[in-house]
């Protein structure tokens, strides 16, 4: 009983519900291990009692929790230029923790941009130094002094009630950037290709956005983990995405350097041809080896005064976060990713080089977003935030206390995976986040939103709780740990508001209704995938288009699912059979798949969207999505050219080339960007979407 009470105090679940009405207890050993990762000793009954007493004493002594949230209604009144946020119209009621302070308590809010606002709890509101209505949006520090001499402080997050909404209904493209090579790419898709795709889609087909995979910085290795969802750092993008020729110093290199760059460009052409002409896989390590050599050549080219001033301005703005990131990359590049093998310091010249790479990448991201917006896209780039980071990456190295040592994020057993999942990602400690005023989360969001019209959040349920798995134990031996969802959402909504960006949550799978309600209340869009949208509480049939939710991005498939052509032809079943991934006999799987496909084709026929062939059927399914009220409709780019191959096949590692395949046509022939945008099939699909939006 004592252990359960202690677990509840720290947000650790002692049971979970894999399905409605089914409760599964969590082993005491798991609870003890998770509490230990939170710095709480629960190893013996005496330790549990002592920890409960300590928690009670701390709660009794605190006037305020570590972080307070203040949702503000009404349109914000703009502050002077250069000051983020604004003062919402109307003096909304302060958070209950402030409103419930003893009368006469002096409340002082120290504003993040300087200055302060003060008032007395229970006062008349005519305090000459200000009042609650004068507190602007932002992340501030509040201090309180009670009449009886007690003192307290907390981080105060003041956020608008909702994140920005899409300015209009829009359709767009979903693409894994590495997979989209042009004839200028150095072996994988780059930020120059992204700018070209966005410009083409916006100008030619009125597309409103291009959503990309996470562009986070990877952990270098041999080989590097190709998954964009297990990065070294989510804070900074990876310079492997740079277009070398678009670095301004490329055109200013002298004859000797130009000769070296020409030789490197020829080596890059071989990598490109290997993928596009010979059916090879994308080799991220080989691409980076060539690009890194070229970038070192360009780093030695003197920068013009204006460029250097811009460079220094970026370094100053990014501060310690960039310094830590660059230092980790310098050490990892020289000594491998294991910090145990590192010397105490890194050469300053190497650290400066990696700072410069971050600046270049930021600049090309800005150029890609600018190209998208100039092409008429109301949103432009939609960036993707992975759920976590590699345990040996830069983020964990820079802030080890922010992460739970000896824990990994995953998923509990369910109807689709009886063994559960372990993703190998260390979770943030909720107590450390609160104590820091959510500084790591705020910095992460600001970095991602710098050049984004929207942000997709992978496994958005992680803002509420995550499944923690103790090291060395199977995923079945994990448990849920709760986060302060109000604080996480407030930070998210505030930063999205400041950036003018839409937020899209990936909320696929089993999600508690209260989670979706909370996300919708704060203006966070959901994700709806056609094959999963059924009347689960009724007859189980495909959900009629008018019954879909409006606040979502609707699509036919994702990077973890079969392309639509493979789904329609049944080829995805054959692929999983060859790899030994089926959970039923092949005949049963084929029959079930044919029945599901026939069911959807019948739905299309009843709606007057009937199709005579596979290409028309793909177009009809996206036409179905246009019949829904979804605010955003996303086209999986491989669907536009008939590609059959999934980019990622969950449950596989070496058995399938996850995250290494170029976009290909229906025959499996790789397509360059120039061929993709010229594809009659893609253009017909995009024209149909534009006419139907």
C-alpha positions in Angstrom: 0.0 0.0 0.0 2.8 2.4 0.9 4.6 1.7 -2.4 1.4 2.4 -4.4 1.0 5.7 -2.5 4.6 6.7 -3.1 4.3 5.8 -6.8 1.2 7.9 -7.1 3.0 10.9 -5.6 5.6 10.7 -8.3 3.3 9.9 -11.2 4.3 6.2 -11.6 1.5 3.8 -12.5 1.0 0.6 -10.6 -1.4 -0.8 -13.2 -2.4 0.0 -16.7 -5.3 -0.8 -19.1 -4.3 -2.3 -22.4 -8.0 -2.3 -23.4 -11.2 -1.0 -22.0 -12.2 -2.9 -18.8 -8.9 -4.8 -18.6 -6.5 -3.9 -15.9 -2.9 -5.3 -15.7 -0.9 -4.8 -12.4 2.7 -3.6 -12.7 5.3 -5.6 -10.8 6.6 -4.0 -7.6 10.2 -4.5 -8.9 9.4 -2.3 -11.9 7.9 0.4 -9.7 10.9 0.4 -7.4 13.3 0.6 -10.4 11.4 3.5 -12.0 11.2 5.4 -8.7 15.0 4.9 -8.3 15.4 6.5 -11.7 13.5 9.5 -10.3 15.9 9.7 -7.4 13.4 8.0 -4.9 14.6 5.1 -2.8 11.8 2.5 -2.4 14.0 -0.5 -2.0 12.7 -1.4 1.5 9.5 -0.8 3.5 11.5 1.6 5.7 12.8 3.5 2.6 9.2 3.8 1.3 8.0 5.2 4.6 10.9 7.7 4.7 10.3 8.8 1.1 6.6 9.3 1.8 7.5 11.5 4.8 9.9 13.5 2.8 7.4 14.0 0.0 4.8 15.1 2.5 7.2 17.5 4.2 8.2 19.0 0.9 4.6 19.5 -0.2 3.7 21.1 3.1 6.6 23.5 2.9 6.0 24.6 -0.7 3.7 27.5 -1.3 3.7 26.9 -5.0 4.4 24.0 -7.4 7.6 24.1 -9.4 5.7 25.3 -12.5 2.4 27.2 -12.9 0.3 27.5 -16.0 -1.9 30.5 -16.8 -4.1 30.1 -19.9 -5.1 33.5 -21.2 -8.2 34.1 -23.3 -8.7 36.7 -26.0 -6.5 38.0 -28.8 -3.1 39.1 -27.5 -2.3 42.8 -27.6 1.1 43.1 -29.4 4.1 44.3 -27.4 6.7 46.6 -28.9 8.7 45.1 -31.8 11.2 42.5 -30.7 9.4 41.5 -27.6 7.8 38.0 -27.9 4.3 37.3 -26.7 1.7 40.0 -25.9 -0.8 40.9 -23.3 -4.1 39.1 -23.8 -7.2 41.3 -23.8 -9.0 41.1 -20.5 -7.7 40.4 -17.0 -8.2 36.6 -16.9 -8.2 34.9 -13.5 -4.7 33.8 -12.3 -3.9 30.1 -11.7 -5.6 28.6 -8.7 -2.3 28.3 -6.9 -1.9 32.1 -7.0 -5.6 32.9 -6.5 -5.6 30.6 -3.4 -2.8 32.4 -1.5 -3.6 34.1 1.8 -5.0 37.6 1.5 -2.3 40.2 1.6 0.3 37.9 0.0 2.5 40.0 -2.3 2.8 38.4 -5.7 5.7 39.5 -7.9 6.1 38.3 -11.5 9.5 38.9 -12.9 9.0 39.0 -16.7 11.3 37.1 -19.0 12.1 40.3 -21.0 12.8 42.3 -18.0 10.7 44.3 -15.6 8.1 43.0 -13.2 4.4 43.1 -12.3 3.2 43.0 -8.7 -0.2 42.8 -6.9 -1.6 41.7 -3.6 -3.6 38.5 -3.3 -7.2 39.3 -2.4 -6.6 42.9 -3.2 -8.9 45.4 -5.0 -6.9 45.2 -8.2 -6.0 48.9 -8.1 -2.3 48.3 -7.1 -0.4 51.1 -8.8 2.5 48.7 -9.7 0.2 46.6 -11.9 -2.0 43.6 -11.6 -2.7 40.2 -13.1 -4.0 41.7 -16.3 -0.6 43.2 -17.0 1.3 39.9 -17.2 2.1 39.2 -20.8 2.4 35.8 -22.6 5.7 34.2 -21.8 7.7 32.2 -19.4 8.3 34.2 -16.2 9.4 33.8 -12.6 6.8 34.4 -9.9 7.7 35.0 -6.3 5.3 35.3 -3.4 5.6 36.6 0.2 2.9 35.9 2.6 1.9 38.2 5.5 3.2 35.5 8.0 6.7 35.5 6.5 6.7 32.6 4.2 8.2 32.8 0.8 7.9 30.8 -2.4 8.7 30.8 -6.1 7.8 29.1 -9.3 8.1 29.2 -13.1 5.0 30.8 -14.6 4.0 29.8 -18.1 1.5 32.3 -19.6 0.1 30.9 -22.8 -2.8 31.6 -25.2 -5.7 29.2 -24.9 -5.1 27.6 -28.3 -2.3 27.1 -30.8 -2.6 28.8 -34.2 -5.1 27.2 -36.7 -4.4 26.6 -40.4 -5.3 29.8 -42.2 -7.3 27.7 -44.8 -7.9 24.2 -45.8 -4.9 22.9 -47.6 -3.4 19.8 -49.3 0.3 19.0 -49.3 3.0 16.4 -49.7 4.5 14.0 -47.1 8.1 13.0 -47.9 11.1 11.4 -46.4 13.7 13.9 -47.5 16.7 11.5 -47.8 14.6 9.4 -50.3 14.1 12.3 -52.8 17.4 12.7 -54.8 17.8 15.1 -57.6 20.4 15.1 -60.3 22.3 17.7 -58.1 22.1 15.6 -54.9 25.2 14.1 -53.4 23.7 10.7 -52.9 20.6 11.5 -50.8 17.9 14.2 -50.8 19.0 17.5 -49.4 17.7 20.9 -48.4 18.1 22.2 -51.9 15.8 19.4 -53.2 13.3 20.3 -50.4 13.2 23.9 -51.6 12.7 22.8 -55.2 9.9 20.3 -54.3 8.1 23.0 -52.2 8.4 25.6 -55.0 7.1 23.1 -57.6 4.2 21.9 -55.5 3.1 25.3 -54.4 3.3 27.0 -57.8 2.1 24.2 -60.0 -0.5 22.6 -57.8 -1.4 25.1 -55.1 -0.1 22.8 -52.3 -0.1 24.3 -48.9 2.7 22.4 -47.2 5.4 19.8 -47.4 5.9 17.6 -44.4 9.3 16.0 -43.9 10.8 13.4 -41.7 12.8 14.5 -38.6 16.0 16.3 -39.8 17.6 15.9 -36.4 21.3 15.4 -35.9 22.3 11.7 -36.1 24.8 9.8 -34.0 27.9 9.2 -36.1 28.9 5.6 -36.4 29.9 2.8 -38.7 27.3 2.4 -39.9 25.2 5.4 -38.6 21.7 4.4 -37.4 19.7 5.5 -40.5 16.5 6.0 -38.5 15.6 9.7 -38.2 13.6 8.8 -35.1 16.6 7.9 -32.9 18.8 11.0 -33.2 21.7 12.3 -31.3 20.0 15.7 -30.8 16.5 17.0 -31.6 17.7 20.5 -31.0 19.8 21.0 -34.1 19.4 19.6 -37.7 22.0 17.4 -39.3 24.4 19.0 -41.7 24.3 15.9 -43.9 21.2 17.6 -45.4 23.2 20.5 -46.7 23.4 21.3 -50.4 27.2 22.0 -50.7 27.0 24.1 -53.9 24.5 26.4 -52.1 27.0 27.5 -49.5 28.0 31.0 -50.7 31.7 30.4 -50.2 31.5 27.7 -52.8 31.5 30.3 -55.6 34.3 32.2 -53.9 36.8 29.4 -53.7 40.1 29.9 -55.4 41.4 27.7 -58.2 43.1 25.1 -56.0 40.1 24.7 -53.8 37.8 24.6 -56.9 39.8 21.6 -58.2 39.4 19.8 -54.9 35.7 20.5 -54.8 35.3 19.3 -58.4 37.0 16.0 -57.5 34.6 15.6 -54.5 31.6 16.5 -56.6 32.6 13.7 -59.0 32.8 11.2 -56.1 29.3 12.4 -55.0 28.0 11.8 -58.5 29.1 8.2 -58.2 27.0 7.9 -55.0 24.1 9.4 -56.7 24.4 7.1 -59.7 24.7 4.1 -57.5 21.2 4.9 -56.1 19.4 6.2 -59.1 20.9 4.1 -61.9 22.1 0.9 -60.2 19.5 0.2 -57.6 21.8 0.8 -54.6 20.7 1.8 -51.2 21.2 5.3 -49.8 24.5 5.3 -47.9 24.3 8.1 -45.4 27.8 7.5 -44.1 29.4 7.7 -47.6 27.4 10.8 -48.4 28.6 12.5 -45.2 32.2 11.5 -45.8 32.3 13.3 -49.1 30.3 16.3 -47.9 32.4 16.7 -44.8 35.5 16.9 -46.9 33.9 19.5 -49.1 32.6 21.5 -46.2 36.1 21.6 -44.6 37.4 23.1 -47.9 34.7 25.8 -47.8 35.2 26.5 -44.1 38.7 27.7 -45.0 37.3 30.2 -47.5 37.2 33.7 -45.9 33.7 34.9 -45.3 32.5 38.3 -46.4 32.0 40.8 -43.6 28.3 40.6 -43.7 28.3 36.9 -43.7 30.7 36.8 -40.8 28.5 39.2 -38.8 25.5 36.9 -39.5 27.5 33.9 -38.4 28.5 35.6 -35.1 24.9 36.7 -34.5 23.7 33.1 -34.9 26.3 31.8 -32.4 25.4 34.4 -29.9 21.6 33.7 -30.2 22.1 29.9 -29.8 24.4 30.2 -26.8 25.3 27.3 -24.6 23.0 24.8 -26.4 25.0 25.2 -29.6 28.3 25.2 -27.8 27.5 21.8 -26.1 26.2 20.4 -29.4 29.3 21.4 -31.3 31.6 20.2 -28.7 29.9 16.8 -28.6 30.1 16.5 -32.4 33.8 17.5 -32.4 34.6 14.8 -29.8 32.4 12.2 -31.5 33.9 12.8 -34.9 37.4 12.4 -33.6 37.0 9.7 -31.0 33.7 7.9 -31.8 30.3 8.2 -30.0 31.3 6.7 -26.7 32.1 9.5 -24.2 34.1 7.0 -22.1 36.8 7.1 -24.8 37.0 10.9 -25.0 39.7 13.2 -23.7 38.7 16.0 -21.4 38.6 18.7 -24.1 38.1 19.1 -27.9 40.2 21.3 -30.1 38.6 24.7 -30.3 39.0 24.8 -34.1 36.9 21.6 -34.4 34.2 22.9 -32.1 34.1 26.1 -34.2 33.7 24.0 -37.4 30.7 22.2 -36.0 29.2 25.5 -34.9 29.6 26.8 -38.4 27.9 23.7 -39.8 24.9 24.3 -37.6 24.7 27.9 -38.9 24.9 26.7 -42.5 22.1 24.2 -42.0 19.9 26.7 -40.3 20.4 29.1 -43.2 19.4 26.5 -45.8 16.4 25.5 -43.8 15.4 29.2 -43.8 15.9 29.3 -47.6 13.7 26.2 -48.1 10.9 27.7 -46.0 11.2 31.0 -47.8 10.9 29.2 -51.2 7.8 27.4 -49.9 6.2 30.6 -48.7 7.1 32.5 -51.9 5.4 29.7 -53.9 2.2 30.6 -52.1 2.1 27.9 -49.4 0.2 29.1 -46.4 2.2 26.8 -44.1 5.3 25.7 -46.0 7.5 23.3 -44.2 6.1 20.9 -41.6 8.9 19.7 -39.4 8.7 16.4 -37.4 9.7 16.1 -33.8 10.9 12.6 -32.8 9.7 11.2 -29.5 13.2 10.9 -28.0 17.0 10.7 -28.5 19.8 8.2 -28.6 21.1 7.4 -25.1 24.7 8.1 -26.2 23.9 11.3 -28.2 24.6 15.0 -27.7 21.3 15.8 -25.9 21.9 13.3 -23.1 25.6 14.2 -22.9 24.8 17.9 -22.5 21.9 17.4 -19.9 22.3 14.1 -18.3 20.3 15.1 -15.3 17.3 15.8 -17.5 17.0 12.1 -18.5 16.1 9.1 -16.5 19.2 6.9 -16.2 18.7 3.2 -16.8 15.3 3.7 -18.5 14.0 3.4 -22.1 10.8 4.6 -23.7 8.6 2.1 -25.4 5.1 0.8 -25.6 3.2 -1.8 -23.5 1.8 -5.1 -24.8 -1.3 -4.7 -26.9 -3.4 -6.5 -29.4 -0.9 -5.7 -32.2 2.3 -6.6 -30.3 2.0 -9.0 -27.4 5.7 -8.4 -26.4 5.4 -4.7 -26.2 8.1 -2.4 -27.6 11.4 -0.9 -26.4 12.5 2.0 -28.5 15.9 2.5 -26.9 15.3 6.2 -26.1 15.9 7.5 -22.6 12.9 9.5 -21.3 13.0 13.0 -19.9 12.5 13.1 -16.1 9.3 15.0 -15.4 10.6 16.3 -12.1 13.7 17.7 -13.8 11.7 19.3 -16.5 9.4 21.0 -13.9 12.4 22.2 -11.9 14.0 23.8 -15.0 10.8 25.5 -16.0 10.7 23.2 -19.0 13.8 24.9 -20.4 14.9 21.8 -22.5 11.5 21.5 -24.1 11.3 25.3 -24.7 14.7 25.4 -26.4 13.9 22.3 -28.5 10.6 23.8 -29.7 12.1 27.2 -30.5 14.8 25.6 -32.6 12.4 23.4 -34.6 9.9 26.2 -35.1 12.5 28.8 -36.4 11.7 27.8 -40.1 8.4 25.9 -39.9 4.9 26.6 -40.7 3.8 23.7 -38.7 5.3 21.0 -36.4 4.3 17.4 -36.3 4.9 15.7 -32.9 5.5 12.0 -33.1 3.7 10.0 -30.4 2.1 13.2 -29.0 0.6 11.1 -26.2 4.1 11.4 -24.7 3.2 14.9 -23.5 0.9 13.1 -21.0 2.7 9.9 -20.2 5.4 7.5 -21.5 6.0 3.8 -21.0 9.3 3.4 -19.2 11.2 0.1 -19.5 14.0 -0.6 -16.9 17.3 -1.5 -18.6 17.8 -5.2 -19.0 14.1 -6.0 -18.8 11.5 -6.8 -21.5 9.0 -4.2 -22.5 6.3 -6.2 -20.7 8.0 -5.2 -17.4 7.5 -1.5 -17.9 5.1 1.0 -16.6 3.6 4.4 -17.4 5.1 7.6 -15.9 3.0 10.8 -16.1 4.1 14.2 -17.1 2.5 17.6 -16.3 0.5 17.7 -19.5 -0.9 21.2 -18.7 2.7 22.6 -18.5 3.9 20.7 -21.6 0.9 21.8 -23.6 1.3 25.4 -22.3 4.9 25.6 -23.4 4.0 24.0 -26.8 1.1 26.3 -27.5 3.1 29.4 -26.4 6.0 28.6 -28.7 3.7 27.7 -31.6 1.9 31.1 -31.0 5.2 32.9 -31.1 6.3 31.2 -34.3 2.8 31.5 -35.9 2.9 27.7 -36.5 0.3 25.0 -36.5 0.8 21.9 -34.3 -0.1 18.4 -35.5 0.0 15.5 -33.1 0.6 11.9 -34.2 -2.2 10.3 -32.1 -2.5 7.0 -33.9 -3.3 3.8 -32.0 -5.0 3.4 -28.7 -5.4 6.9 -27.1 -7.4 7.8 -24.1 -10.4 10.0 -25.0 -9.3 12.6 -22.4 -5.9 13.0 -24.2 -7.6 13.7 -27.6 -10.0 16.1 -25.8 -7.1 18.0 -24.2 -5.2 18.3 -27.4 -8.3 19.5 -29.3 -9.0 22.0 -26.6 -5.6 23.5 -27.1 -5.8 23.6 -30.9 -3.4 20.7 -31.5 -4.5 18.9 -34.7 -4.6 15.1 -34.8 -3.6 12.6 -37.4 -6.2 10.4 -39.2 -5.1 7.6 -41.5 -7.7 6.3 -43.9 -7.3 2.6 -43.2 -7.7 3.1 -39.4 -10.8 5.3 -39.5 -13.7 3.0 -38.7 -16.8 3.1 -36.5 -15.1 1.1 -33.8 -17.9 1.7 -31.2 -20.5 0.6 -33.7 -20.5 -1.7 -36.7 -16.8 -1.5 -37.3 -17.3 -0.4 -40.9 -15.2 2.4 -42.6 -16.2 5.7 -41.1 -18.3 7.9 -43.4 -16.3 10.9 -44.6 -18.7 13.4 -43.0 -18.1 11.7 -39.6 -14.3 12.3 -39.6 -13.0 15.0 -37.2 -12.1 18.3 -38.8 -9.1 19.2 -36.7 -6.7 16.8 -38.2 -4.2 16.0 -41.0 -5.8 13.2 -43.0 -3.8 10.9 -45.2 -3.9 7.5 -46.8 -0.7 6.1 -45.3 2.5 7.0 -43.5 6.2 6.1 -43.5 5.5 3.1 -41.1 2.7 1.7 -43.3 2.5 0.2 -46.8 2.2 2.6 -49.7 -1.4 2.7 -51.0 -0.6 0.8 -54.2 0.9 -2.0 -52.2 -2.2 -2.0 -50.0 -4.5 -2.2 -52.9 -2.6 -5.0 -54.7 -1.9 -7.0 -51.6 1.8 -6.8 -52.1 2.4 -5.7 -48.5 1.1 -9.1 -47.4 3.5 -10.9 -49.6 6.4 -8.7 -48.4 5.6 -9.5 -44.7 5.3 -13.2 -45.6 8.8 -13.3 -47.2 10.2 -11.7 -44.1 8.4 -14.0 -41.7 6.3 -11.2 -40.1 2.8 -12.6 -40.5 1.0 -13.7 -37.3 -1.6 -15.8 -39.2 -1.3 -18.3 -42.0 -0.7 -16.7 -45.4 -4.0 -17.8 -46.8 -5.9 -16.1 -43.9 -3.8 -12.9 -44.3 -4.5 -12.8 -48.0 -8.2 -13.3 -47.5 -8.5 -10.7 -44.8 -6.6 -8.2 -46.9 -8.7 -8.8 -50.0 -11.8 -8.4 -47.9 -10.7 -5.1 -46.5 -9.7 -3.7 -49.9 -13.0 -4.8 -51.4 -14.8 -3.1 -48.6 -13.0 0.2 -49.3 -13.5 -0.1 -53.0 -17.3 -0.6 -52.4 -17.3 2.6 -50.2 -15.7 4.5 -53.1 -18.2 3.1 -55.5 -21.1 4.2 -53.4 -19.7 7.7 -53.2 -19.3 7.9 -56.9 -15.5 7.6 -56.7 -15.3 4.2 -58.3 -12.0 3.3 -60.0 -11.2 1.0 -62.9 -7.5 0.5 -62.1 -4.9 0.8 -59.4 -3.9 4.4 -60.3 -7.5 5.5 -60.4 -8.1 3.8 -57.1 -5.3 5.6 -55.4 -6.7 8.9 -56.7 -10.2 7.9 -55.5 -8.9 7.2 -52.0 -7.4 10.7 -51.8 -10.7 12.0 -53.2 -12.4 10.3 -50.3 -10.2 12.3 -47.9 -11.3 15.5 -49.6 -14.9 14.5 -48.7 -14.0 14.6 -45.0 -13.9 17.9 -43.1 -10.1 17.5 -42.4 -8.3 20.8 -42.3 -5.2 19.3 -43.9 -4.9 16.5 -46.5 -1.5 15.0 -46.9 -0.4 13.0 -50.0 2.4 10.4 -49.3 4.7 11.3 -52.2 5.5 7.7 -53.1 1.7 7.2 -53.6 1.9 9.8 -56.4 4.3 7.7 -58.5 3.0 4.2 -57.6 5.9 3.2 -55.3 5.2 -0.2 -53.6 7.9 -0.2 -51.0 7.5 1.1 -47.4 10.2 3.4 -46.1 10.1 1.6 -42.8 8.9 -1.9 -41.9 8.4 -2.0 -38.1 9.7 -5.2 -36.6 12.7 -5.5 -38.9 16.3 -4.4 -38.8 18.8 -6.0 -41.2 16.0 -8.0 -42.9 14.7 -4.9 -44.7 16.5 -1.7 -45.9 14.6 0.7 -43.6 15.2 4.4 -44.1 17.5 3.8 -47.1 15.2 3.5 -50.1 14.8 6.2 -52.8 11.4 7.1 -54.1 10.6 4.6 -57.0 7.9 4.0 -59.6 5.5 1.1 -59.7 8.2 -1.2 -61.2 10.7 -0.3 -58.4 12.9 1.9 -60.6 14.3 4.8 -58.5 13.2 8.2 -59.6 15.1 11.5 -59.4 13.3 14.6 -58.2 13.2 15.8 -61.8 11.3 12.6 -62.8 9.0 12.7 -59.8 7.7 16.2 -60.6 7.3 15.2 -64.3 5.3 12.1 -63.5 1.9 12.1 -65.2 0.6 10.0 -62.4 1.6 12.4 -59.7 0.5 15.5 -61.6 -3.0 13.9 -62.2 -3.3 13.2 -58.5 -2.2 16.7 -57.5 -4.6 18.3 -60.0 -7.5 16.3 -58.6 -6.6 17.4 -55.1 -6.4 21.1 -56.1 -9.8 20.9 -57.7 -11.4 19.2 -54.8 -10.0 21.3 -51.9 
